[in-house]
Amino acid sequence: MLFALIRRILFPYSGREPLTRRQGLGVIVMWSMFFSCIMLLCTFPFILVAAAHSPRLLIELLLVAFLTGVIIFGVLGWLVVAMNNRAAHIIQQRQHNTASSSTNGGRYGS
């Protein structure tokens, strides 16, 4: 149940067809925001303790944590989209090759 929900949020496509630029951008943005927010929430208590006396340091550390997560998980989202599109192209090419091959007699022409 939880896996299906997270899968629907992070990658709501079947993987059988290549993603359009807009779909790919949506996946990249969702990955970068979802994981960055989780990372920010996990580091927030530690940053509060470390920067208890300086609000400026608190904001800087939170900003660095968030932007680092956006960059790292944005690149990982881009990699997921690129690998999905590559796999979808390979699947389509194989389906095209098997559909265009002759079914009359097989390899030896019998």
PyMOL commands that set and color helices and strands:
alter all, ss='L'
color gray80, all
select helices_A, chain A and resi 2-10+21-50+55-100+106-108
alter helices_A, ss='H'
color red, helices_A
deselect
rebuild
show_as cartoon
